[in-house]
Amino acid sequence: MKSHLHHRSLISSQIQSQVATQTLEDIGEMWSAWRRRKLPSYLFLALCFNAIFAPAVLAATGGELDRLQAWALSLLGIATICLSAYLFAVMFQPERF
């Protein structure tokens, strides 16, 4: 009986090892896919920054804008800042592009 339990725990540890290896491989694949496709990450970051700046824009207007207009205005401001930074980098480091 004791041998049977030892065999069962050995198989269990082998299965856990295989699951851990597969999980690490999956994480590696997701990481490499994230590095190749940066647009979804940039969109996520833009939405996060918009969640921070939209209430400030809404408060600064004194209630003259509704929530959708405040979100659109802050997203436009974020896009303008990002485009300005990109063009600044292109002007001063054209060899990278």
Secondary structure, 3 states (H helix, E strand, C coil): CHHHHHHHHHHHHHHHHHHHHHHHHHHHHHHHHHHHCCHHHHHHHHHHHHHHHHHHHHHHCCCCCCHHHHHHHHHHHHHHHHHHHHHHHHHHCHHHC
